[in-house]
Amino acid sequence: MPKVRSSSGRPRKEGFNRSGHSLNPERPTEGLKGVGNVRSRSTIKRLQMYRNFRAKRDRRGKILTPAPFQGWVPSGTVARVEPSIKWFGNSRVISQNALQKFQEEMGNAIKDPYKVVLKPTDLPITLLNESAKYQKVHLLDTESFESTFGKKKQRKRPNLAVRDLTDMSRVAEEKEEGYTEDKDRDLVREDDGVKDAVRDWVFGAGQSKRIWNELHKVVDSSDVLLQVLDARDPMGTRSRYIEEFLRNEKPHKHLFFILNKVDLVPTWVTQRWVAKLSHEYPTIAFHASLTHPFGKGALINLLRQLGKLHIDKRQISVGFIGYPNVGKSSVINTLRSKKVCSVAPIAGETKVWQYITLMKRIFLIDCPGVVYPSAETDTEKVLKGVVRVELVTNPEDYVTEVLKRVRPEYIGRMYRVTKWEDTQDFLEQLAKKTGKLLKGGEPDVAVVARMVLNDWQRGKLPFYIVPEGYEVPTGAAPAATEEDTKASESVKKGRELRQVQDFRKIRVNLEFAEDEIKELDAIDVEMLQKQKEERQKRKLNRPEEDSSSGLSDIYSEDEFDEAKGKVVRKKKTRIATSCGSFTVEDVTPKAGMTSKARRALERSLKRKKVGSNFYEVNNVKNRRRKN
């Protein structure tokens, strides 16, 4: 039925609505209390369409007030779609050069870990990937033998990989050059009577199906993934499988490196590892501690930047992944400045994933440690901290590698044993010194070996691996070539996610020899000063989300005094009271709290318990029996 009206032109229009109703598009939108997102004009029109989906007519059927989104034509006109060839043509045409340029720039942006794709296009750009060209094709399904060589062949010449004997010999030579006997599983070997024993079940830690399910739950639930590495052996605690999985299957998720336990290695080693790993992913040096952390402010700044990049999301989740016993839960406790995750110096303390609130929009996810099945030996697994020492059957077999990796002067300083012939002699001397003896005065070698392995896993024995090519300071290194400059050009473009850290503030808890202590490379002091000023401004104008997040003193790190050339520690005073003696730190006095901040503090401290516990109120199964 066509729309009917007596005169042409738009119908009568109502005057301005001065009310403050939420469905009034002309209402003032400034200073509204309790309104987070004000309804836009288009939203109001859509809601009005749901409510008033019919036009208002008089008793004769004439339209007085049109329905929402209703057009107007003269009375008696039948509306129709204009016939045009434009309805069947392309809405937008792009040239091949522009498409190729877009594909290259998009690929470079995805491969660069310092760049973030904020708003991907709705077009199916995955069709531009030429992955199908490199996939293996089931040849017998597409071209059978009869249709290629038989009487029913469909082409003159078959599509073969080689054309003649020359090509065949060339392909055979290339395969022979790339052949390795160790990787050939089909090779028949002589039986020399030596066979590999069944591996102990302890060395399968971190590889169960349940643990991998926990990992994939964390990966699927996280927007940002932080891979925690051990500063003593970062390359040994990296999971290449997870990195390849994220690069191929989850390219929209961000991956960062957290170099934990920097207090167990010299400072120059930390600086070299951060410089090396930053070429692949953004890397932050970190020391997990509730009292004197390092890298806490840089990590929180990084999470804040990611929160601003994803401003369209209501919240972002940050997942912590990595090997067992690298300090994932300790990093979370450091960020929250209190114990929210159970931690222990042994592997396998975290059993299931756990959600922790850092801020209003930032959540942390703790994940159990996962070990990808690889060619690691049992000794490497024990020394990486993957296996619990108390579950190892023959612990003395793994002490030999510890004595090879740790310098003899460190062993003598730790255990008061200066000379030994072999591992057995060392363990026997240590057992006699510590009093670990069996009946008849025989040394208990197994108990002493577990003591040494526990000291190794807990960082009491100095050991570290220097990155390859970074044994000398950066200033003494040869100049970079043009190829190296071009290769690292994509990494230098998006340095917004890079955090400049002052490595002079790291507290090294172990004593190293003088020949192992080297000078640090030049540090960008101007950038550090700029970051310090930004932190001070943020403290003065701290947003509401930080004040209600439970964070306490985010940037409570020691300061480096340029004049003295050393780290200035906070002064501690011992005060004796009637209740006992306490250690108090001198801090700068803070300004008085405003009434608004005082009320917010009172609300946060107020008990929020609603209802009651059934088992506390009722005497279930007569548990509170009266004797």
C-alpha positions as CSV (number, residue, x, y, z in Angstrom):
1,M,0.0,0.0,0.0
2,P,1.5,3.4,-1.0
3,K,1.9,6.1,1.5
4,V,-1.0,8.6,1.4
5,R,-1.1,12.2,2.1
6,S,-3.0,15.2,0.8
7,S,-0.2,17.6,0.0
8,S,3.3,17.2,-1.2
9,G,6.3,17.9,1.0
10,R,7.4,16.9,4.4
11,P,4.7,16.6,7.1
12,R,4.4,18.8,10.1
13,K,7.4,18.7,12.4
14,E,7.3,18.9,16.1
15,G,9.1,21.6,17.9
16,F,12.3,21.2,20.0
17,N,12.0,18.9,22.9
18,R,13.5,20.6,26.0
19,S,13.2,17.6,28.3
20,G,16.2,15.7,29.6
21,H,14.8,12.2,28.8
22,S,17.3,9.6,27.5
23,L,15.4,9.3,24.3
24,N,15.6,13.0,23.5
25,P,18.3,13.6,20.9
26,E,18.4,17.3,21.7
27,R,19.0,16.9,25.4
28,P,22.2,18.3,27.0
29,T,24.9,15.6,27.4
30,E,27.3,17.5,29.6
31,G,27.5,16.8,33.4
32,L,25.2,13.7,33.4
33,K,25.7,11.8,36.6
34,G,25.8,8.0,36.6
35,V,25.9,7.9,32.7
36,G,29.0,6.2,31.2
37,N,28.1,6.3,27.5
38,V,25.6,8.8,26.3
39,R,23.2,7.6,23.7
40,S,23.9,9.0,20.3
41,R,21.3,10.3,17.8
42,S,21.4,7.2,15.7
43,T,20.9,5.0,18.8
44,I,17.9,7.0,19.8
45,K,16.4,6.7,16.3
46,R,16.9,2.9,16.4
47,L,15.2,2.6,19.8
48,Q,12.4,4.8,18.6
49,M,12.0,2.5,15.6
50,Y,11.6,-0.4,17.9
51,R,9.0,1.4,20.0
52,N,7.1,3.5,17.4
53,F,7.5,1.3,14.3
54,R,4.2,2.6,12.8
55,A,3.3,6.0,11.4
56,K,0.7,8.1,13.2
57,R,-2.4,8.7,11.1
58,D,-5.6,10.6,11.5
59,R,-9.1,9.0,11.2
60,R,-9.0,9.4,7.5
61,G,-5.7,7.6,7.2
62,K,-3.5,10.5,6.5
63,I,0.1,10.4,7.9
64,L,0.5,12.9,10.7
65,T,3.9,11.8,12.1
66,P,6.1,9.6,10.0
67,A,7.6,6.3,11.2
68,P,11.3,6.3,11.9
69,F,13.4,5.9,8.7
70,Q,10.3,6.5,6.5
71,G,10.8,8.3,3.2
72,W,8.4,10.6,1.5
73,V,6.9,10.6,-2.0
74,P,3.8,12.4,-3.4
75,S,0.4,10.9,-2.8
76,G,-0.5,8.0,-5.0
77,T,3.1,7.3,-6.2
78,V,4.2,3.7,-6.2
79,A,7.8,3.4,-4.9
80,R,10.2,1.3,-7.0
81,V,13.9,0.6,-7.4
82,E,15.5,2.4,-10.3
83,P,16.8,-0.1,-12.9
84,S,20.6,0.5,-13.3
85,I,23.6,-1.6,-14.3
86,K,25.4,-0.1,-11.3
87,W,23.6,-2.6,-9.0
88,F,25.6,-5.5,-10.7
89,G,29.0,-3.8,-11.0
90,N,31.9,-3.6,-8.6
91,S,31.5,-1.1,-5.8
92,R,35.2,-0.4,-5.6
93,V,38.1,-1.4,-7.9
94,I,41.7,-1.6,-6.8
95,S,44.8,-1.9,-8.9
96,Q,47.2,-4.8,-8.7
97,N,50.1,-2.5,-7.6
98,A,48.1,-1.1,-4.7
99,L,47.1,-4.6,-3.7
100,Q,50.7,-5.8,-3.8
101,K,51.8,-2.8,-1.8
102,F,49.1,-3.4,0.8
103,Q,50.1,-7.0,1.1
104,E,53.8,-6.2,1.7
105,E,53.1,-3.5,4.2
106,M,50.6,-5.7,6.1
107,G,53.1,-8.6,6.1
108,N,55.9,-6.3,7.5
109,A,53.6,-4.9,10.2
110,I,52.5,-8.4,11.3
111,K,56.1,-9.7,11.4
112,D,57.4,-6.7,13.3
113,P,56.8,-7.3,17.1
114,Y,57.1,-3.5,17.8
115,K,54.1,-2.7,15.5
116,V,50.4,-3.2,16.4
117,V,47.6,-3.5,13.9
118,L,44.9,-1.4,15.6
119,K,41.9,-1.9,13.3
120,P,42.1,-4.7,10.7
121,T,40.0,-4.4,7.6
122,D,36.9,-6.4,7.1
123,L,38.1,-7.6,3.7
124,P,39.2,-11.3,3.5
125,I,42.9,-10.4,3.3
126,T,43.9,-14.0,4.2
127,L,43.0,-14.9,0.6
128,L,46.1,-12.9,-0.4
129,N,48.4,-15.4,1.4
130,E,49.9,-17.8,-1.1
131,S,50.0,-20.6,1.4
132,A,47.9,-22.9,-0.8
133,K,50.6,-22.8,-3.5
134,Y,53.2,-24.4,-1.1
135,Q,50.9,-27.1,0.3
136,K,51.3,-30.7,-0.7
137,V,48.6,-31.9,-3.1
138,H,47.2,-35.4,-3.0
139,L,48.4,-36.3,-6.5
140,L,46.5,-39.6,-6.9
141,D,43.3,-37.9,-5.9
142,T,43.6,-35.2,-8.5
143,E,45.3,-37.1,-11.3
144,S,45.1,-40.8,-11.4
145,F,47.6,-43.1,-13.1
146,E,45.2,-44.0,-15.9
147,S,44.3,-40.4,-16.7
148,T,48.0,-39.5,-17.0
149,F,49.8,-42.5,-18.6
150,G,47.0,-44.9,-19.8
151,K,44.8,-44.9,-22.9
152,K,42.5,-42.3,-21.3
153,K,45.3,-39.8,-20.7
154,Q,44.2,-36.2,-20.9
155,R,47.5,-34.5,-21.7
156,K,50.4,-35.2,-24.0
157,R,53.1,-34.9,-21.4
158,P,52.8,-35.6,-17.7
159,N,53.6,-33.0,-15.2
160,L,56.8,-34.4,-13.6
161,A,59.3,-32.9,-11.2
162,V,62.2,-33.7,-13.5
163,R,62.3,-33.5,-17.2
164,D,65.4,-35.6,-18.1
165,L,68.2,-37.6,-16.5
166,T,70.2,-34.4,-15.9
167,D,67.5,-33.0,-13.6
168,M,67.1,-36.3,-11.9
169,S,70.8,-36.5,-11.1
170,R,70.8,-32.9,-9.8
171,V,67.9,-33.6,-7.5
172,A,69.5,-36.8,-6.2
173,E,72.8,-34.9,-5.5
174,E,70.9,-32.2,-3.5
175,K,69.1,-34.8,-1.4
176,E,72.4,-36.6,-0.8
177,E,74.0,-33.4,0.4
178,G,71.2,-32.7,2.9
179,Y,71.1,-36.3,4.2
180,T,72.1,-36.9,7.8
181,E,72.4,-40.4,9.2
182,D,71.3,-39.4,12.7
183,K,67.8,-38.3,11.5
184,D,67.2,-41.4,9.3
185,R,64.8,-43.5,11.3
186,D,64.5,-46.1,8.6
187,L,68.2,-46.9,8.6
188,V,68.9,-50.5,9.7
189,R,71.5,-50.4,12.4
190,E,73.5,-53.2,13.9
191,D,72.5,-54.5,17.3
192,D,75.5,-53.9,19.6
193,G,73.7,-54.9,22.7
194,V,73.2,-51.4,24.0
195,K,69.6,-50.1,24.2
196,D,68.1,-47.0,25.7
197,A,66.4,-47.7,29.0
198,V,62.8,-46.6,29.6
199,R,62.8,-43.0,30.7
200,D,61.8,-42.3,34.3
201,W,58.3,-40.9,34.7
202,V,59.7,-37.9,36.6
203,F,61.3,-36.5,33.4
204,G,57.9,-36.2,31.7
205,A,57.0,-33.3,34.0
206,G,55.2,-30.4,32.2
207,Q,54.3,-32.6,29.2
208,S,51.0,-34.1,30.3
209,K,47.8,-33.5,28.3
210,R,46.2,-31.7,31.2
211,I,49.1,-29.2,31.4
212,W,48.9,-28.5,27.7
213,N,45.1,-28.0,28.0
214,E,45.8,-25.4,30.7
215,L,48.3,-23.7,28.4
216,H,45.9,-23.5,25.5
217,K,43.2,-22.2,27.7
218,V,45.5,-19.4,28.8
219,V,46.6,-18.6,25.2
220,D,43.0,-18.5,24.0
221,S,41.9,-16.2,26.9
222,S,44.8,-13.8,26.7
223,D,45.2,-10.7,24.5
224,V,48.9,-10.3,25.5
225,L,51.3,-13.1,26.3
226,L,54.4,-12.7,28.5
227,Q,57.0,-15.5,28.2
228,V,59.1,-15.5,31.3
229,L,62.7,-16.6,30.8
230,D,65.5,-17.4,33.2
231,A,68.3,-14.9,33.0
232,R,70.9,-17.6,33.6
233,D,69.9,-19.6,30.5
234,P,67.4,-17.6,28.4
235,M,67.7,-19.6,25.2
236,G,67.4,-22.9,27.2
237,T,64.1,-21.8,28.8
238,R,62.5,-20.5,25.5
239,S,59.7,-22.5,24.0
240,R,60.1,-22.3,20.2
241,Y,57.0,-24.3,19.7
242,I,54.8,-21.8,21.5
243,E,56.4,-18.9,19.5
244,E,55.8,-20.6,16.2
245,F,52.3,-21.5,17.2
246,L,51.5,-17.9,18.1
247,R,53.2,-16.6,14.9
248,N,51.2,-18.9,12.6
249,E,47.9,-19.5,14.4
250,K,47.5,-16.4,16.7
251,P,49.2,-13.5,14.8
252,H,46.8,-11.0,16.5
253,K,48.2,-11.7,20.0
254,H,51.2,-9.8,21.3
255,L,54.2,-11.7,22.7
256,F,56.8,-10.2,25.0
257,F,59.8,-11.5,26.9
258,I,60.3,-11.1,30.6
259,L,63.9,-11.8,31.6
260,N,63.5,-12.8,35.2
261,K,66.1,-13.6,37.9
262,V,68.4,-10.8,36.8
263,D,69.8,-10.7,40.4
264,L,71.6,-14.0,39.8
265,V,73.8,-12.8,36.9
266,P,76.2,-9.9,36.4
267,T,74.5,-6.7,35.2
268,W,76.4,-6.6,31.9
269,V,75.1,-10.1,31.1
270,T,71.6,-8.8,31.6
271,Q,72.2,-5.9,29.3
272,R,73.6,-8.1,26.6
273,W,70.7,-10.5,26.7
274,V,68.1,-7.7,26.6
275,A,69.9,-6.3,23.6
276,K,69.9,-9.6,21.8
277,L,66.4,-10.7,22.6
278,S,65.0,-7.3,21.7
279,H,65.7,-7.9,18.1
280,E,63.0,-10.6,18.1
281,Y,60.5,-9.5,20.7
282,P,60.2,-6.6,23.2
283,T,62.2,-7.7,26.3
284,I,62.1,-6.4,29.8
285,A,64.6,-7.2,32.5
286,F,62.8,-8.1,35.8
287,H,63.6,-9.0,39.4
288,A,60.7,-10.5,41.2
289,S,60.7,-9.2,44.8
290,L,58.0,-7.8,47.1
291,T,60.5,-5.4,48.8
292,H,63.0,-4.3,46.1
293,P,61.8,-5.2,42.6
294,F,63.4,-4.2,39.3
295,G,61.5,-3.6,36.1
296,K,58.1,-3.4,37.7
297,G,57.4,0.2,36.6
298,A,58.6,-0.6,33.0
299,L,56.3,-3.6,32.8
300,I,53.3,-1.7,34.1
301,N,54.0,1.1,31.7
302,L,54.0,-1.5,28.9
303,L,50.7,-2.9,30.0
304,R,49.2,0.6,30.2
305,Q,50.3,1.3,26.6
306,L,48.7,-1.9,25.4
307,G,45.5,-0.9,27.3
308,K,45.4,2.4,25.5
309,L,46.0,0.7,22.1
310,H,43.0,-1.6,22.8
311,I,40.7,1.2,24.0
312,D,37.8,-0.4,22.3
313,K,38.0,-3.5,24.5
314,R,36.4,-3.4,28.0
315,Q,39.4,-5.2,29.4
316,I,42.6,-7.0,28.3
317,S,44.0,-10.2,29.7
318,V,47.7,-10.8,30.1
319,G,48.9,-14.4,30.2
320,F,52.2,-15.6,31.8
321,I,53.7,-18.6,30.1
322,G,57.1,-20.4,30.2
323,Y,59.1,-23.2,31.6
324,P,58.5,-24.5,35.2
325,N,60.3,-22.7,38.0
326,V,61.2,-19.6,36.0
327,G,59.1,-17.3,38.3
328,K,55.8,-16.7,36.6
329,S,53.8,-16.6,39.8
330,S,56.5,-14.4,41.5
331,V,56.2,-11.8,38.8
332,I,52.5,-11.6,39.4
333,N,53.0,-11.3,43.1
334,T,55.5,-8.5,42.4
335,L,53.0,-6.6,40.2
336,R,50.3,-6.8,42.9
337,S,52.8,-6.1,45.8
338,K,51.3,-8.9,47.8
339,K,51.1,-12.7,47.7
340,V,48.1,-13.6,45.4
341,C,49.7,-16.7,43.9
342,S,51.3,-19.6,45.7
343,V,55.1,-19.7,45.0
344,A,57.8,-22.2,45.8
345,P,61.4,-22.8,44.7
346,I,60.4,-26.1,43.2
347,A,58.8,-27.0,39.9
348,G,55.1,-27.7,39.6
349,E,53.7,-25.5,42.3
350,T,51.1,-24.0,40.0
351,K,48.6,-26.7,39.0
352,V,45.8,-24.8,37.2
353,W,45.4,-21.4,35.6
354,Q,44.3,-18.5,37.8
355,Y,42.8,-15.1,37.1
356,I,44.2,-12.1,39.0
357,T,43.0,-8.5,38.8
358,L,45.7,-5.9,38.3
359,M,43.6,-2.9,37.3
360,K,40.1,-2.2,36.3
361,R,40.8,-3.1,32.6
362,I,43.9,-5.3,33.0
363,F,43.8,-8.9,34.3
364,L,46.6,-11.3,34.8
365,I,46.4,-15.1,34.1
366,D,48.9,-17.4,35.8
367,C,49.7,-20.6,33.9
368,P,51.5,-23.8,35.0
369,G,54.9,-24.4,33.4
370,V,54.9,-26.4,30.2
371,V,57.8,-28.2,28.6
372,Y,57.7,-29.1,24.9
373,P,59.0,-32.6,24.2
374,S,62.4,-32.1,22.7
375,A,65.9,-33.7,22.6
376,E,66.9,-32.4,26.0
377,T,68.8,-34.9,28.1
378,D,67.9,-35.8,31.7
379,T,70.7,-33.7,33.0
380,E,69.5,-30.6,31.2
381,K,66.0,-31.1,32.6
382,V,67.3,-31.4,36.1
383,L,69.6,-28.3,35.8
384,K,66.8,-26.2,34.3
385,G,64.6,-26.8,37.3
386,V,62.0,-28.7,35.4
387,V,62.2,-31.8,37.7
388,R,61.9,-31.9,41.4
389,V,65.1,-33.0,43.0
390,E,63.5,-35.2,45.7
391,L,61.9,-37.3,43.0
392,V,65.2,-38.1,41.1
393,T,66.4,-41.6,41.7
394,N,70.2,-41.2,41.2
395,P,70.9,-37.5,42.0
396,E,74.7,-38.0,42.2
397,D,74.7,-38.6,38.4
398,Y,73.8,-35.0,37.7
399,V,76.3,-33.3,40.1
400,T,79.1,-33.9,37.5
401,E,77.6,-31.4,35.2
402,V,77.2,-28.9,38.0
403,L,80.9,-29.1,38.8
404,K,81.7,-28.5,35.2
405,R,79.5,-25.4,34.9
406,V,80.4,-23.7,38.2
407,R,83.9,-22.4,38.7
408,P,86.0,-24.2,41.4
409,E,86.5,-21.1,43.5
410,Y,82.7,-20.7,43.8
411,I,82.3,-24.3,44.9
412,G,85.0,-23.9,47.5
413,R,83.5,-20.7,48.8
414,M,80.1,-22.3,49.1
415,Y,80.9,-25.8,50.5
416,R,84.5,-25.3,51.9
417,V,85.8,-28.1,49.6
418,T,88.8,-26.9,47.7
419,K,90.2,-30.0,46.0
420,W,88.6,-33.2,44.7
421,E,89.5,-35.9,42.2
422,D,86.0,-36.7,40.8
423,T,82.4,-36.3,41.6
424,Q,82.3,-39.2,44.1
425,D,85.3,-37.7,46.0
426,F,83.6,-34.3,46.2
427,L,80.4,-35.7,47.5
428,E,82.1,-37.8,50.1
429,Q,84.1,-34.8,51.4
430,L,81.0,-32.7,51.5
431,A,79.0,-35.4,53.4
432,K,81.7,-35.6,56.0
433,K,81.8,-31.8,56.4
434,T,78.0,-31.5,56.7
435,G,77.6,-34.6,58.9
436,K,75.5,-36.6,56.4
437,L,76.7,-40.1,57.4
438,L,75.1,-43.5,57.4
439,K,75.7,-46.4,59.7
440,G,79.4,-47.2,60.1
441,G,80.4,-43.7,59.1
442,E,79.7,-44.2,55.4
443,P,78.9,-40.9,53.6
444,D,75.3,-40.4,52.5
445,V,76.1,-39.5,48.9
446,A,72.4,-39.3,47.7
447,V,71.4,-36.7,50.3
448,V,74.4,-34.5,49.7
449,A,73.8,-34.7,45.9
450,R,70.3,-33.5,46.5
451,M,71.6,-30.6,48.6
452,V,73.9,-29.5,45.7
453,L,71.1,-29.8,43.1
454,N,68.8,-27.8,45.4
455,D,71.4,-25.1,45.8
456,W,71.8,-25.0,42.0
457,Q,68.1,-24.7,41.3
458,R,67.6,-22.0,43.9
459,G,70.4,-19.8,42.5
460,K,72.9,-20.1,45.3
461,L,75.7,-21.3,42.9
462,P,76.8,-18.5,40.4
463,F,76.4,-19.6,36.8
464,Y,75.3,-17.8,33.6
465,I,75.5,-18.2,29.8
466,V,76.8,-15.2,27.8
467,P,74.9,-14.5,24.5
468,E,76.8,-15.5,21.4
469,G,78.5,-12.5,19.8
470,Y,78.0,-10.3,22.9
471,E,81.1,-11.3,24.9
472,V,82.7,-7.9,24.2
473,P,81.1,-4.5,24.9
474,T,79.0,-3.0,22.1
475,G,81.4,-0.1,21.6
476,A,84.3,-2.4,20.8
477,A,82.2,-4.5,18.4
478,P,82.8,-4.1,14.7
479,A,80.6,-1.7,12.7
480,A,77.4,-3.1,11.4
481,T,77.2,-3.8,7.7
482,E,74.5,-2.4,5.3
483,E,72.7,-5.8,5.3
484,D,72.5,-5.8,9.1
485,T,71.2,-2.2,9.0
486,K,68.5,-3.1,6.5
487,A,67.5,-6.3,8.4
488,S,67.0,-4.4,11.7
489,E,65.3,-1.4,10.0
490,S,61.8,-2.9,10.6
491,V,62.6,-3.4,14.3
492,K,63.7,0.2,14.8
493,K,60.5,1.8,13.4
494,G,58.0,1.1,16.2
495,R,59.9,1.7,19.4
496,E,56.9,2.9,21.3
497,L,56.6,-0.4,23.1
498,R,60.3,-0.4,24.0
499,Q,61.0,0.4,27.7
500,V,64.4,2.0,28.5
501,Q,65.7,0.6,31.8
502,D,68.5,1.7,34.1
503,F,70.4,-1.5,34.7
504,R,72.6,0.2,37.3
505,K,69.7,-0.2,39.7
506,I,69.8,-4.0,39.7
507,R,70.7,-5.6,43.0
508,V,72.9,-8.6,42.3
509,N,72.6,-11.0,45.2
510,L,75.6,-13.2,44.3
511,E,79.3,-12.3,44.5
512,F,81.3,-12.8,41.2
513,A,85.0,-12.7,40.6
514,E,86.6,-9.5,39.4
515,D,87.3,-10.9,35.9
516,E,83.6,-11.5,35.4
517,I,82.5,-7.9,36.2
518,K,82.6,-5.6,33.2
519,E,81.4,-2.1,32.4
520,L,78.0,-1.5,31.1
521,D,77.2,0.0,27.7
522,A,76.1,3.6,27.4
523,I,72.5,4.2,28.7
524,D,70.1,6.7,27.3
525,V,70.0,9.1,30.2
526,E,67.7,11.6,28.5
527,M,65.1,8.9,27.9
528,L,65.3,7.7,31.5
529,Q,64.8,11.3,32.8
530,K,61.8,11.7,30.5
531,Q,60.3,8.5,31.8
532,K,60.9,9.6,35.3
533,E,59.1,12.9,34.8
534,E,56.2,11.1,33.2
535,R,56.0,8.8,36.2
536,Q,55.9,11.8,38.6
537,K,53.1,13.4,36.6
538,R,51.2,10.2,36.6
539,K,51.5,9.9,40.3
540,L,50.1,13.4,40.8
541,N,47.3,12.8,38.4
542,R,46.7,9.2,39.0
543,P,43.6,8.0,37.2
544,E,40.8,6.3,39.1
545,E,41.5,2.9,37.7
546,D,44.9,2.8,39.3
547,S,43.7,4.0,42.7
548,S,41.1,1.3,43.0
549,S,43.3,-1.5,41.6
550,G,45.0,-2.5,44.8
551,L,48.5,-1.4,43.6
552,S,50.7,0.0,46.2
553,D,53.7,2.1,45.3
554,I,54.3,0.9,41.8
555,Y,57.6,2.6,41.3
556,S,59.2,1.9,44.7
557,E,62.7,1.2,43.2
558,D,66.0,2.6,44.4
559,E,67.4,5.6,42.7
560,F,70.9,5.9,41.0
561,D,72.9,8.8,42.2
562,E,75.0,10.3,39.3
563,A,77.3,12.2,41.6
564,K,78.2,9.2,43.8
565,G,78.1,6.7,41.0
566,K,76.1,4.1,42.9
567,V,72.6,3.1,43.8
568,V,71.2,5.0,46.8
569,R,69.4,2.7,49.1
570,K,66.4,3.8,51.2
571,K,67.5,4.4,54.8
572,K,66.2,1.9,57.3
573,T,65.8,2.7,61.0
574,R,65.4,0.3,63.9
575,I,62.7,1.5,66.3
576,A,62.0,-0.2,69.6
577,T,58.5,-0.1,71.0
578,S,56.6,-1.8,73.7
579,C,55.3,-4.4,71.2
580,G,58.8,-5.1,69.9
581,S,61.4,-3.7,67.5
582,F,60.6,-2.9,63.9
583,T,62.6,-1.8,60.8
584,V,61.1,1.4,59.3
585,E,62.0,2.9,55.9
586,D,62.3,6.7,55.5
587,V,60.0,7.9,52.8
588,T,59.0,11.4,51.7
589,P,55.9,12.7,53.4
590,K,52.8,12.7,51.2
591,A,50.3,15.5,50.9
592,G,47.1,15.4,52.9
593,M,44.3,13.4,51.5
594,T,41.3,15.1,50.1
595,S,37.8,14.3,51.4
596,K,37.0,12.5,48.1
597,A,40.1,10.3,48.4
598,R,39.4,9.7,52.1
599,R,35.9,8.5,51.3
600,A,37.2,6.2,48.5
601,L,39.7,4.7,51.0
602,E,36.9,4.1,53.6
603,R,34.8,2.4,50.9
604,S,37.6,0.2,49.9
605,L,38.3,-0.9,53.5
606,K,34.7,-1.4,54.3
607,R,33.6,-5.1,54.5
608,K,31.7,-6.2,51.4
609,K,30.5,-9.5,52.7
610,V,26.9,-10.2,51.6
611,G,24.9,-13.0,53.2
612,S,26.3,-15.7,55.3
613,N,28.1,-19.0,55.0
614,F,25.7,-22.0,55.4
615,Y,28.3,-24.1,57.1
616,E,29.1,-21.3,59.6
617,V,25.5,-20.7,60.6
618,N,24.2,-24.3,60.7
619,N,25.6,-27.3,62.6
620,V,26.1,-29.6,59.6
621,K,26.7,-33.3,60.6
622,N,27.1,-32.2,64.2
623,R,30.5,-30.7,63.5
624,R,30.2,-28.2,66.4
625,R,29.3,-30.9,68.9
626,K,29.5,-30.0,72.5
627,N,31.6,-32.4,74.6
